Amino acid sequence: MDDLLLVGRIARRHGNRGQVIVNPETDFAEERFTAGSRVFLGTDDRPRRIVSVRFHQGRPVVELEGVDSMTAAESLADVELRMPASEMAPLPPATFYHHDLVDCEVRSRDGANIGRVARVDGPMERSCLVVNGESGEILIPMVADICVNVDPAAHLIEVDLPEGLLELNERSRRTIDSE
């Protein structure tokens, strides 16, 4: 169970034969949700096979092994779907799993500590590191010109921050705090 990665969350049932609509939590939904793939539901340690899948408006509509009624499908609303990391295909170059970046130390090119990655928000083409910094949360766009060295194995991300980015985060925090 330790190597399971979140790939989606069941939104609701679909139809009357036990299918469910999934809100994907992956940039590779069409690769993750395929007939024959195994998924784990919530904290259940028994895998379920995906019997069939089709996509509707960008979301997978999934038929899961053992879920064959409206009632069974309705009981799965909000349940997380996880897959073993070992069964996932390698990522394209210069892309990273979000879980590999969480807890990485973020440093500027001159060695100054910025903070640690708390989470990664957004899809692959618009990802943003959410960093817990000394004075609060800092949002750093995950782009090559800013994140110049990403080394998950060393738990380190080296950044070349544009002038004013830290101050912009600080001003945004003050504005939110004063509301």
C-alpha angles and dihedrals in degrees: 000000000000095000096050116124127201110249101162151340125236109246100187146312120290122209125335103288101075101270119145134204113232128208100215119228093192137077088224103057095146091055095043099045106057132135109271096027118128122234133180118223115222110303095339109126094205116091121230122210120231103237097188139349138189130172124240119182091342096308127105118244102206136194109204127201110260095017104103107144140059090244093053091047093047091054090060097062111133093010115141120236117215134184131197111263088220091065096052121100118247116272123248115264116287093017125111139192110252092234089058091059098045111104093016114141113244117213134173119240090260090057099257113148113242098176142262129301109254096179144331118244130198136024123302096271093049104029119156127194113228104209126191101223132181093268099033142286118350123195114212121182111236097231129133095244091057104030095050098169122026114182111167091175089061091038089236136127117184115204137194100203120204113244111274098018095116091045091049090054090049093050091048090053092050091050092051092045093052094052 
